[in-house]
Amino acid sequence: MKNTIAPSCAFARLRKRALSELNWLGHWGVGISHFQSPHRKYSGPPIPFPIQRFLGGIQSLRFSIRPLCLFFLSKIRFQLKSSDIYSMAVERIFKDEASEEKGERARLASFVGAMAIADLVKTTLGPKGMDKILQSTGRGHTVTVTNDGATILKSLHIDNAAAKVLVDISKVQDDEVGDGTTSVVVLAGELLREAEKLVASKIHPMTIISGYRMAAECARNALLQKVVDNKADSEKFKSDLMKIAMTTLSSKILSQDKEHFAQLAVDAVMRLKGSTNLEAIQIIKKPGGSLKDSFLDEGFILDKKIGLGQPKRIENAKILVANTAMDTDKVKIYGARVRVDSMSKVAEIEGAEKEKMREKVQKIIAHGINCFVNRQLIYNFPEELFADAGILAIEHADFDGIERLALVTGGEIASTFDNPESVKLGHCKLIEEIMIGEDKLIHFSGVELGQACTIVLRGASHHVLDEAERSLHDALCVLSQTVNDSRVLLGGGWPEMIMAKEVDELARKTPGKKSHAIEAFSRALSAIPTIIADNAGLDSAELIAKLRAEHHKEGCTAGIDVISGAVGDMAERGISESFKVKQAVLLSATEAAEMILRVDEIITCAPRKREDRM
């Protein structure tokens, strides 16, 4: 690093010294016009003796040599002045605490940041991937144990601009298809790792981008030729969904009971009847028992208790879901003082408040309901009024809970009750109290939205339950997307080797420097099965060599079987993946790598300070 910095520093010192000397000469009135008119009388400040000798030497030169010296002097002076003007202009554009990196330095900073993020999460890839512990430094020092790429990356505070691009594509991948969040970051990192070598070989970034685009299109077409669609056969399609769910859960905490949870996920998604709205599927976490004790329940479960004196069972329920204040039976006067001359006046104020609340309760009862669910608290007096009317009143339900309850029962959340005909009520066949472990919950069965269901997760601790919920949510997202786009591929590194083979053949047919970029794309694709093998503690070089040889055979279905530690038949092992997930990983990683490759300057500006107007 010293060898690269020292010459630039030496040049800067030389330029600064030359500028100061020329400015000093200009201060004494010595310029090109002085040399062109030697007989002009000088009237400036006194010239030091060394300068007089220097000027005398130039005056003594022949006429033929002097113009050459003057031309050389003027050129040096002009070049130094123009570069100085540029640097001064840049300093004027950027305020204090601002910096810029250009060219190779900017590109290298982008490459290093993106590759560091990819290296951070690549150990979580595959069935034998490891978990990360994320500990918060804030209040409570919360701890999260996970191997989900999106969860890890969104918890980090990152300063590198290129690394933030990879974090964003991981979030989009999670929102779009639910799985492949680690794969997309790792593939983008490998593409940039290969691009760094090509840039070092003097290949222009735009040439690399053009080659990557050709390779991505070729890889996508290779996948399209290998997809399988069994949507016409319901039994085979359900079998495909089970295989996809088990493959998704294989790299999660639920891998030991993946058959059980895959069945839960498939049953829940099949109830949606093609809808991708996962709001109808509720997940409740209850510590205790083991993960195998988790179950799927039809209907909706609200994590609340039925109050004292309330009916414990209601059939053919008419439900009013509301978000309104039910605590006005209390005297609330803020920042004021009330003076009364007797306790009877206080009683009159309280009586007026109670009468106001009684009127509000009567308006609610007038809707013809037998169940009232409120987002806010219900105080003692209105609760008594509801109990006397035989109405089940549920208070302080969480907002997500009442939104989902309104959705599944077909009702709407109300806040005013003057016009009963404008309020849409929810309906269900039965409301009853159930026990899960040692907790009491309220079960709504026979809801209007028939596809609604609840998955109850049991586990040893909150950390286990949180990671189980993330894992199950990924499986549900992938399955819901597969129901719409039913194309299926084999897994275990098989798609990457298929794509790498086709991209290699394209590179051999492509002339020019683009072929190097296409070959680099193929090597980046092959890195995915290599990392899966490395994370399983296997000899990746040996396995990838065998796998590459197998894929030169017609109709090959070989992939990496990390359980047996060898190359295996993915069709026999039942390892399948959704085409939509693989396509999203391929295209998102390529676009992210292209965006970072286009960068040739990074400008970092300090936040604008508040100006003091006083």
Disulfide bonds with the S-S distance in Angstrom:
none
